Amino acid sequence: MPFDPTKPVQTEDGRSARILCTDLNWYLNNLNWTLVVAVKQTDGRETVHLYKENGSNDVTGMSLENVPERHSVWMNEYKKEKCHPFGGIRSSRSLCDDVCPTPAERTAVIEIVYEDSKFVKAIRHAV
């Protein structure tokens, strides 16, 4: 996925960062630096670094990347012997509640969490 400076960013090693400026026009070492970025260090202080438009830094070798976006989908879990035509994945817990025809037969609501299309975890919520 291409780097997008309008979305939250971090360094490749996971340190939080925030873009202070996206339109710097400064040339150094034959490179055009356009991003001014505050990077949080392990002691909590921030240091300022310059990056190219694509988030790379050829001097330090430490590039920026977009923070992975987390999303969840939801599904009802029913007793084994019950099968409902209202099964399937929903975009919210409230939609799972809305389509549950017989709440007494539902055993849980499952939340499936993923980041950038990759599975992170499944959480079983009691009803």
Phi and psi in radians as a Rosetta constraint file:
Dihedral C 1 N 2 CA 2 C 2 CIRCULARHARMONIC -1.213 0.35
Dihedral N 2 CA 2 C 2 N 3 CIRCULARHARMONIC 2.649 0.35
Dihedral C 2 N 3 CA 3 C 3 CIRCULARHARMONIC -1.175 0.35
Dihedral N 3 CA 3 C 3 N 4 CIRCULARHARMONIC 2.341 0.35
Dihedral C 3 N 4 CA 4 C 4 CIRCULARHARMONIC -2.180 0.35
Dihedral N 4 CA 4 C 4 N 5 CIRCULARHARMONIC 1.880 0.35
Dihedral C 4 N 5 CA 5 C 5 CIRCULARHARMONIC -1.217 0.35
Dihedral N 5 CA 5 C 5 N 6 CIRCULARHARMONIC -0.148 0.35
Dihedral C 5 N 6 CA 6 C 6 CIRCULARHARMONIC -1.497 0.35
Dihedral N 6 CA 6 C 6 N 7 CIRCULARHARMONIC -0.151 0.35
Dihedral C 6 N 7 CA 7 C 7 CIRCULARHARMONIC -1.833 0.35
Dihedral N 7 CA 7 C 7 N 8 CIRCULARHARMONIC 2.861 0.35
Dihedral C 7 N 8 CA 8 C 8 CIRCULARHARMONIC -0.985 0.35
Dihedral N 8 CA 8 C 8 N 9 CIRCULARHARMONIC 2.488 0.35
Dihedral C 8 N 9 CA 9 C 9 CIRCULARHARMONIC -2.211 0.35
Dihedral N 9 CA 9 C 9 N 10 CIRCULARHARMONIC 2.839 0.35
Dihedral C 9 N 10 CA 10 C 10 CIRCULARHARMONIC -2.610 0.35
Dihedral N 10 CA 10 C 10 N 11 CIRCULARHARMONIC 2.919 0.35
Dihedral C 10 N 11 CA 11 C 11 CIRCULARHARMONIC -1.391 0.35
Dihedral N 11 CA 11 C 11 N 12 CIRCULARHARMONIC 2.889 0.35
Dihedral C 11 N 12 CA 12 C 12 CIRCULARHARMONIC -0.991 0.35
Dihedral N 12 CA 12 C 12 N 13 CIRCULARHARMONIC -0.552 0.35
Dihedral C 12 N 13 CA 13 C 13 CIRCULARHARMONIC -1.566 0.35
Dihedral N 13 CA 13 C 13 N 14 CIRCULARHARMONIC 0.188 0.35
Dihedral C 13 N 14 CA 14 C 14 CIRCULARHARMONIC 1.619 0.35
Dihedral N 14 CA 14 C 14 N 15 CIRCULARHARMONIC 0.035 0.35
Dihedral C 14 N 15 CA 15 C 15 CIRCULARHARMONIC -1.274 0.35
Dihedral N 15 CA 15 C 15 N 16 CIRCULARHARMONIC 2.450 0.35
Dihedral C 15 N 16 CA 16 C 16 CIRCULARHARMONIC -1.229 0.35
Dihedral N 16 CA 16 C 16 N 17 CIRCULARHARMONIC 2.572 0.35
Dihedral C 16 N 17 CA 17 C 17 CIRCULARHARMONIC -2.537 0.35
Dihedral N 17 CA 17 C 17 N 18 CIRCULARHARMONIC 2.708 0.35
Dihedral C 17 N 18 CA 18 C 18 CIRCULARHARMONIC -2.407 0.35
Dihedral N 18 CA 18 C 18 N 19 CIRCULARHARMONIC 2.392 0.35
Dihedral C 18 N 19 CA 19 C 19 CIRCULARHARMONIC -1.462 0.35
Dihedral N 19 CA 19 C 19 N 20 CIRCULARHARMONIC 2.163 0.35
Dihedral C 19 N 20 CA 20 C 20 CIRCULARHARMONIC -1.619 0.35
Dihedral N 20 CA 20 C 20 N 21 CIRCULARHARMONIC -0.515 0.35
Dihedral C 20 N 21 CA 21 C 21 CIRCULARHARMONIC -2.679 0.35
Dihedral N 21 CA 21 C 21 N 22 CIRCULARHARMONIC 2.423 0.35
Dihedral C 21 N 22 CA 22 C 22 CIRCULARHARMONIC -2.032 0.35
Dihedral N 22 CA 22 C 22 N 23 CIRCULARHARMONIC -0.008 0.35
Dihedral C 22 N 23 CA 23 C 23 CIRCULARHARMONIC -2.170 0.35
Dihedral N 23 CA 23 C 23 N 24 CIRCULARHARMONIC 0.490 0.35
Dihedral C 23 N 24 CA 24 C 24 CIRCULARHARMONIC -1.151 0.35
Dihedral N 24 CA 24 C 24 N 25 CIRCULARHARMONIC 2.437 0.35
Dihedral C 24 N 25 CA 25 C 25 CIRCULARHARMONIC -2.152 0.35
Dihedral N 25 CA 25 C 25 N 26 CIRCULARHARMONIC 1.380 0.35
Dihedral C 25 N 26 CA 26 C 26 CIRCULARHARMONIC -2.280 0.35
Dihedral N 26 CA 26 C 26 N 27 CIRCULARHARMONIC 2.255 0.35
Dihedral C 26 N 27 CA 27 C 27 CIRCULARHARMONIC -1.831 0.35
Dihedral N 27 CA 27 C 27 N 28 CIRCULARHARMONIC 2.328 0.35
Dihedral C 27 N 28 CA 28 C 28 CIRCULARHARMONIC -2.639 0.35
Dihedral N 28 CA 28 C 28 N 29 CIRCULARHARMONIC 2.311 0.35
Dihedral C 28 N 29 CA 29 C 29 CIRCULARHARMONIC 0.970 0.35
Dihedral N 29 CA 29 C 29 N 30 CIRCULARHARMONIC 0.674 0.35
Dihedral C 29 N 30 CA 30 C 30 CIRCULARHARMONIC 1.074 0.35
Dihedral N 30 CA 30 C 30 N 31 CIRCULARHARMONIC 0.406 0.35
Dihedral C 30 N 31 CA 31 C 31 CIRCULARHARMONIC -2.072 0.35
Dihedral N 31 CA 31 C 31 N 32 CIRCULARHARMONIC 2.480 0.35
Dihedral C 31 N 32 CA 32 C 32 CIRCULARHARMONIC -1.669 0.35
Dihedral N 32 CA 32 C 32 N 33 CIRCULARHARMONIC 1.928 0.35
Dihedral C 32 N 33 CA 33 C 33 CIRCULARHARMONIC -1.630 0.35
Dihedral N 33 CA 33 C 33 N 34 CIRCULARHARMONIC 2.158 0.35
Dihedral C 33 N 34 CA 34 C 34 CIRCULARHARMONIC -2.090 0.35
Dihedral N 34 CA 34 C 34 N 35 CIRCULARHARMONIC -0.344 0.35
Dihedral C 34 N 35 CA 35 C 35 CIRCULARHARMONIC -1.869 0.35
Dihedral N 35 CA 35 C 35 N 36 CIRCULARHARMONIC 2.290 0.35
Dihedral C 35 N 36 CA 36 C 36 CIRCULARHARMONIC -1.892 0.35
Dihedral N 36 CA 36 C 36 N 37 CIRCULARHARMONIC 2.134 0.35
Dihedral C 36 N 37 CA 37 C 37 CIRCULARHARMONIC -2.270 0.35
Dihedral N 37 CA 37 C 37 N 38 CIRCULARHARMONIC 2.346 0.35
Dihedral C 37 N 38 CA 38 C 38 CIRCULARHARMONIC -1.639 0.35
Dihedral N 38 CA 38 C 38 N 39 CIRCULARHARMONIC 2.137 0.35
Dihedral C 38 N 39 CA 39 C 39 CIRCULARHARMONIC -1.955 0.35
Dihedral N 39 CA 39 C 39 N 40 CIRCULARHARMONIC 2.230 0.35
Dihedral C 39 N 40 CA 40 C 40 CIRCULARHARMONIC -1.362 0.35
Dihedral N 40 CA 40 C 40 N 41 CIRCULARHARMONIC 2.251 0.35
Dihedral C 40 N 41 CA 41 C 41 CIRCULARHARMONIC -1.589 0.35
Dihedral N 41 CA 41 C 41 N 42 CIRCULARHARMONIC 3.005 0.35
Dihedral C 41 N 42 CA 42 C 42 CIRCULARHARMONIC -1.124 0.35
Dihedral N 42 CA 42 C 42 N 43 CIRCULARHARMONIC -0.446 0.35
Dihedral C 42 N 43 CA 43 C 43 CIRCULARHARMONIC -1.542 0.35
Dihedral N 43 CA 43 C 43 N 44 CIRCULARHARMONIC 0.087 0.35
Dihedral C 43 N 44 CA 44 C 44 CIRCULARHARMONIC 1.659 0.35
Dihedral N 44 CA 44 C 44 N 45 CIRCULARHARMONIC -0.286 0.35
Dihedral C 44 N 45 CA 45 C 45 CIRCULARHARMONIC -1.279 0.35
Dihedral N 45 CA 45 C 45 N 46 CIRCULARHARMONIC 2.796 0.35
Dihedral C 45 N 46 CA 46 C 46 CIRCULARHARMONIC -1.935 0.35
Dihedral N 46 CA 46 C 46 N 47 CIRCULARHARMONIC 2.484 0.35
Dihedral C 46 N 47 CA 47 C 47 CIRCULARHARMONIC -2.097 0.35
Dihedral N 47 CA 47 C 47 N 48 CIRCULARHARMONIC 2.618 0.35
Dihedral C 47 N 48 CA 48 C 48 CIRCULARHARMONIC -1.718 0.35
Dihedral N 48 CA 48 C 48 N 49 CIRCULARHARMONIC 2.346 0.35
Dihedral C 48 N 49 CA 49 C 49 CIRCULARHARMONIC -2.335 0.35
Dihedral N 49 CA 49 C 49 N 50 CIRCULARHARMONIC 2.735 0.35
Dihedral C 49 N 50 CA 50 C 50 CIRCULARHARMONIC -1.848 0.35
Dihedral N 50 CA 50 C 50 N 51 CIRCULARHARMONIC 2.490 0.35
Dihedral C 50 N 51 CA 51 C 51 CIRCULARHARMONIC -2.386 0.35
Dihedral N 51 CA 51 C 51 N 52 CIRCULARHARMONIC 2.757 0.35
Dihedral C 51 N 52 CA 52 C 52 CIRCULARHARMONIC -1.393 0.35
Dihedral N 52 CA 52 C 52 N 53 CIRCULARHARMONIC 2.944 0.35
Dihedral C 52 N 53 CA 53 C 53 CIRCULARHARMONIC -0.959 0.35
Dihedral N 53 CA 53 C 53 N 54 CIRCULARHARMONIC -0.559 0.35
Dihedral C 53 N 54 CA 54 C 54 CIRCULARHARMONIC -1.529 0.35
Dihedral N 54 CA 54 C 54 N 55 CIRCULARHARMONIC 0.114 0.35
Dihedral C 54 N 55 CA 55 C 55 CIRCULARHARMONIC 1.532 0.35
Dihedral N 55 CA 55 C 55 N 56 CIRCULARHARMONIC 0.056 0.35
Dihedral C 55 N 56 CA 56 C 56 CIRCULARHARMONIC -1.604 0.35
Dihedral N 56 CA 56 C 56 N 57 CIRCULARHARMONIC 2.773 0.35
Dihedral C 56 N 57 CA 57 C 57 CIRCULARHARMONIC -2.433 0.35
Dihedral N 57 CA 57 C 57 N 58 CIRCULARHARMONIC 1.765 0.35
Dihedral C 57 N 58 CA 58 C 58 CIRCULARHARMONIC -1.242 0.35
Dihedral N 58 CA 58 C 58 N 59 CIRCULARHARMONIC -0.308 0.35
Dihedral C 58 N 59 CA 59 C 59 CIRCULARHARMONIC -1.371 0.35
Dihedral N 59 CA 59 C 59 N 60 CIRCULARHARMONIC -0.874 0.35
Dihedral C 59 N 60 CA 60 C 60 CIRCULARHARMONIC -1.580 0.35
Dihedral N 60 CA 60 C 60 N 61 CIRCULARHARMONIC -0.359 0.35
Dihedral C 60 N 61 CA 61 C 61 CIRCULARHARMONIC 1.358 0.35
Dihedral N 61 CA 61 C 61 N 62 CIRCULARHARMONIC 0.026 0.35
Dihedral C 61 N 62 CA 62 C 62 CIRCULARHARMONIC -1.803 0.35
Dihedral N 62 CA 62 C 62 N 63 CIRCULARHARMONIC 1.913 0.35
Dihedral C 62 N 63 CA 63 C 63 CIRCULARHARMONIC -1.621 0.35
Dihedral N 63 CA 63 C 63 N 64 CIRCULARHARMONIC 2.906 0.35
Dihedral C 63 N 64 CA 64 C 64 CIRCULARHARMONIC -1.640 0.35
Dihedral N 64 CA 64 C 64 N 65 CIRCULARHARMONIC 2.685 0.35
Dihedral C 64 N 65 CA 65 C 65 CIRCULARHARMONIC -2.479 0.35
Dihedral N 65 CA 65 C 65 N 66 CIRCULARHARMONIC 2.750 0.35
Dihedral C 65 N 66 CA 66 C 66 CIRCULARHARMONIC -1.291 0.35
Dihedral N 66 CA 66 C 66 N 67 CIRCULARHARMONIC 2.490 0.35
Dihedral C 66 N 67 CA 67 C 67 CIRCULARHARMONIC -1.164 0.35
Dihedral N 67 CA 67 C 67 N 68 CIRCULARHARMONIC 2.264 0.35
Dihedral C 67 N 68 CA 68 C 68 CIRCULARHARMONIC -1.032 0.35
Dihedral N 68 CA 68 C 68 N 69 CIRCULARHARMONIC 2.375 0.35
Dihedral C 68 N 69 CA 69 C 69 CIRCULARHARMONIC -1.556 0.35
Dihedral N 69 CA 69 C 69 N 70 CIRCULARHARMONIC 2.247 0.35
Dihedral C 69 N 70 CA 70 C 70 CIRCULARHARMONIC -1.625 0.35
Dihedral N 70 CA 70 C 70 N 71 CIRCULARHARMONIC 2.429 0.35
Dihedral C 70 N 71 CA 71 C 71 CIRCULARHARMONIC -2.384 0.35
Dihedral N 71 CA 71 C 71 N 72 CIRCULARHARMONIC 2.771 0.35
Dihedral C 71 N 72 CA 72 C 72 CIRCULARHARMONIC -2.320 0.35
Dihedral N 72 CA 72 C 72 N 73 CIRCULARHARMONIC 2.575 0.35
Dihedral C 72 N 73 CA 73 C 73 CIRCULARHARMONIC -2.198 0.35
Dihedral N 73 CA 73 C 73 N 74 CIRCULARHARMONIC 2.793 0.35
Dihedral C 73 N 74 CA 74 C 74 CIRCULARHARMONIC -2.277 0.35
Dihedral N 74 CA 74 C 74 N 75 CIRCULARHARMONIC 2.652 0.35
Dihedral C 74 N 75 CA 75 C 75 CIRCULARHARMONIC -2.639 0.35
Dihedral N 75 CA 75 C 75 N 76 CIRCULARHARMONIC 2.589 0.35
Dihedral C 75 N 76 CA 76 C 76 CIRCULARHARMONIC -1.405 0.35
Dihedral N 76 CA 76 C 76 N 77 CIRCULARHARMONIC 2.548 0.35
Dihedral C 76 N 77 CA 77 C 77 CIRCULARHARMONIC -2.001 0.35
Dihedral N 77 CA 77 C 77 N 78 CIRCULARHARMONIC 2.256 0.35
Dihedral C 77 N 78 CA 78 C 78 CIRCULARHARMONIC -2.017 0.35
Dihedral N 78 CA 78 C 78 N 79 CIRCULARHARMONIC 2.896 0.35
Dihedral C 78 N 79 CA 79 C 79 CIRCULARHARMONIC -1.018 0.35
Dihedral N 79 CA 79 C 79 N 80 CIRCULARHARMONIC 2.579 0.35
Dihedral C 79 N 80 CA 80 C 80 CIRCULARHARMONIC -0.954 0.35
Dihedral N 80 CA 80 C 80 N 81 CIRCULARHARMONIC -0.705 0.35
Dihedral C 80 N 81 CA 81 C 81 CIRCULARHARMONIC -1.368 0.35
Dihedral N 81 CA 81 C 81 N 82 CIRCULARHARMONIC -0.118 0.35
Dihedral C 81 N 82 CA 82 C 82 CIRCULARHARMONIC -1.796 0.35
Dihedral N 82 CA 82 C 82 N 83 CIRCULARHARMONIC 2.447 0.35
Dihedral C 82 N 83 CA 83 C 83 CIRCULARHARMONIC -2.308 0.35
Dihedral N 83 CA 83 C 83 N 84 CIRCULARHARMONIC 2.195 0.35
Dihedral C 83 N 84 CA 84 C 84 CIRCULARHARMONIC -2.034 0.35
Dihedral N 84 CA 84 C 84 N 85 CIRCULARHARMONIC 2.455 0.35
Dihedral C 84 N 85 CA 85 C 85 CIRCULARHARMONIC -1.263 0.35
Dihedral N 85 CA 85 C 85 N 86 CIRCULARHARMONIC -0.100 0.35
Dihedral C 85 N 86 CA 86 C 86 CIRCULARHARMONIC -1.701 0.35
Dihedral N 86 CA 86 C 86 N 87 CIRCULARHARMONIC 0.248 0.35
Dihedral C 86 N 87 CA 87 C 87 CIRCULARHARMONIC -1.177 0.35
Dihedral N 87 CA 87 C 87 N 88 CIRCULARHARMONIC -3.133 0.35
Dihedral C 87 N 88 CA 88 C 88 CIRCULARHARMONIC 2.033 0.35
Dihedral N 88 CA 88 C 88 N 89 CIRCULARHARMONIC 3.085 0.35
Dihedral C 88 N 89 CA 89 C 89 CIRCULARHARMONIC -1.626 0.35
Dihedral N 89 CA 89 C 89 N 90 CIRCULARHARMONIC 2.397 0.35
Dihedral C 89 N 90 CA 90 C 90 CIRCULARHARMONIC -2.117 0.35
Dihedral N 90 CA 90 C 90 N 91 CIRCULARHARMONIC 2.784 0.35
Dihedral C 90 N 91 CA 91 C 91 CIRCULARHARMONIC -1.475 0.35
Dihedral N 91 CA 91 C 91 N 92 CIRCULARHARMONIC -0.159 0.35
Dihedral C 91 N 92 CA 92 C 92 CIRCULARHARMONIC -2.665 0.35
Dihedral N 92 CA 92 C 92 N 93 CIRCULARHARMONIC 2.824 0.35
Dihedral C 92 N 93 CA 93 C 93 CIRCULARHARMONIC -1.153 0.35
Dihedral N 93 CA 93 C 93 N 94 CIRCULARHARMONIC -0.675 0.35
Dihedral C 93 N 94 CA 94 C 94 CIRCULARHARMONIC -1.102 0.35
Dihedral N 94 CA 94 C 94 N 95 CIRCULARHARMONIC -0.580 0.35
Dihedral C 94 N 95 CA 95 C 95 CIRCULARHARMONIC -1.184 0.35
Dihedral N 95 CA 95 C 95 N 96 CIRCULARHARMONIC -0.611 0.35
Dihedral C 95 N 96 CA 96 C 96 CIRCULARHARMONIC -1.110 0.35
Dihedral N 96 CA 96 C 96 N 97 CIRCULARHARMONIC -0.727 0.35
Dihedral C 96 N 97 CA 97 C 97 CIRCULARHARMONIC -1.096 0.35
Dihedral N 97 CA 97 C 97 N 98 CIRCULARHARMONIC -0.708 0.35
Dihedral C 97 N 98 CA 98 C 98 CIRCULARHARMONIC -1.145 0.35
Dihedral N 98 CA 98 C 98 N 99 CIRCULARHARMONIC -0.597 0.35
Dihedral C 98 N 99 CA 99 C 99 CIRCULARHARMONIC -1.654 0.35
Dihedral N 99 CA 99 C 99 N 100 CIRCULARHARMONIC -0.001 0.35
Dihedral C 99 N 100 CA 100 C 100 CIRCULARHARMONIC -1.345 0.35
Dihedral N 100 CA 100 C 100 N 101 CIRCULARHARMONIC 1.924 0.35
Dihedral C 100 N 101 CA 101 C 101 CIRCULARHARMONIC -1.265 0.35
Dihedral N 101 CA 101 C 101 N 102 CIRCULARHARMONIC -0.604 0.35
Dihedral C 101 N 102 CA 102 C 102 CIRCULARHARMONIC -2.363 0.35
Dihedral N 102 CA 102 C 102 N 103 CIRCULARHARMONIC 1.637 0.35
Dihedral C 102 N 103 CA 103 C 103 CIRCULARHARMONIC -0.942 0.35
Dihedral N 103 CA 103 C 103 N 104 CIRCULARHARMONIC -0.501 0.35
Dihedral C 103 N 104 CA 104 C 104 CIRCULARHARMONIC -1.167 0.35
Dihedral N 104 CA 104 C 104 N 105 CIRCULARHARMONIC -0.425 0.35
Dihedral C 104 N 105 CA 105 C 105 CIRCULARHARMONIC -1.541 0.35
Dihedral N 105 CA 105 C 105 N 106 CIRCULARHARMONIC -0.173 0.35
Dihedral C 105 N 106 CA 106 C 106 CIRCULARHARMONIC -1.473 0.35
Dihedral N 106 CA 106 C 106 N 107 CIRCULARHARMONIC 2.281 0.35
Dihedral C 106 N 107 CA 107 C 107 CIRCULARHARMONIC -1.728 0.35
Dihedral N 107 CA 107 C 107 N 108 CIRCULARHARMONIC -0.443 0.35
Dihedral C 107 N 108 CA 108 C 108 CIRCULARHARMONIC -2.952 0.35
Dihedral N 108 CA 108 C 108 N 109 CIRCULARHARMONIC 2.996 0.35
Dihedral C 108 N 109 CA 109 C 109 CIRCULARHARMONIC -2.118 0.35
Dihedral N 109 CA 109 C 109 N 110 CIRCULARHARMONIC 2.226 0.35
Dihedral C 109 N 110 CA 110 C 110 CIRCULARHARMONIC -1.755 0.35
Dihedral N 110 CA 110 C 110 N 111 CIRCULARHARMONIC 2.239 0.35
Dihedral C 110 N 111 CA 111 C 111 CIRCULARHARMONIC -1.816 0.35
Dihedral N 111 CA 111 C 111 N 112 CIRCULARHARMONIC 2.185 0.35
Dihedral C 111 N 112 CA 112 C 112 CIRCULARHARMONIC -1.892 0.35
Dihedral N 112 CA 112 C 112 N 113 CIRCULARHARMONIC 2.051 0.35
Dihedral C 112 N 113 CA 113 C 113 CIRCULARHARMONIC -1.812 0.35
Dihedral N 113 CA 113 C 113 N 114 CIRCULARHARMONIC 2.351 0.35
Dihedral C 113 N 114 CA 114 C 114 CIRCULARHARMONIC -2.486 0.35
Dihedral N 114 CA 114 C 114 N 115 CIRCULARHARMONIC 2.692 0.35
Dihedral C 114 N 115 CA 115 C 115 CIRCULARHARMONIC -2.160 0.35
Dihedral N 115 CA 115 C 115 N 116 CIRCULARHARMONIC 2.191 0.35
Dihedral C 115 N 116 CA 116 C 116 CIRCULARHARMONIC 0.790 0.35
Dihedral N 116 CA 116 C 116 N 117 CIRCULARHARMONIC 0.871 0.35
Dihedral C 116 N 117 CA 117 C 117 CIRCULARHARMONIC 1.198 0.35
Dihedral N 117 CA 117 C 117 N 118 CIRCULARHARMONIC 0.212 0.35
Dihedral C 117 N 118 CA 118 C 118 CIRCULARHARMONIC -1.946 0.35
Dihedral N 118 CA 118 C 118 N 119 CIRCULARHARMONIC 2.321 0.35
Dihedral C 118 N 119 CA 119 C 119 CIRCULARHARMONIC -1.066 0.35
Dihedral N 119 CA 119 C 119 N 120 CIRCULARHARMONIC 2.347 0.35
Dihedral C 119 N 120 CA 120 C 120 CIRCULARHARMONIC -1.909 0.35
Dihedral N 120 CA 120 C 120 N 121 CIRCULARHARMONIC -0.962 0.35
Dihedral C 120 N 121 CA 121 C 121 CIRCULARHARMONIC -2.926 0.35
Dihedral N 121 CA 121 C 121 N 122 CIRCULARHARMONIC 2.852 0.35
Dihedral C 121 N 122 CA 122 C 122 CIRCULARHARMONIC -2.081 0.35
Dihedral N 122 CA 122 C 122 N 123 CIRCULARHARMONIC 2.367 0.35
Dihedral C 122 N 123 CA 123 C 123 CIRCULARHARMONIC -2.116 0.35
Dihedral N 123 CA 123 C 123 N 124 CIRCULARHARMONIC 2.220 0.35
Dihedral C 123 N 124 CA 124 C 124 CIRCULARHARMONIC -1.684 0.35
Dihedral N 124 CA 124 C 124 N 125 CIRCULARHARMONIC 2.000 0.35
Dihedral C 124 N 125 CA 125 C 125 CIRCULARHARMONIC -1.747 0.35
Dihedral N 125 CA 125 C 125 N 126 CIRCULARHARMONIC 2.274 0.35
Dihedral C 125 N 126 CA 126 C 126 CIRCULARHARMONIC -1.191 0.35
Dihedral N 126 CA 126 C 126 N 127 CIRCULARHARMONIC 2.674 0.35
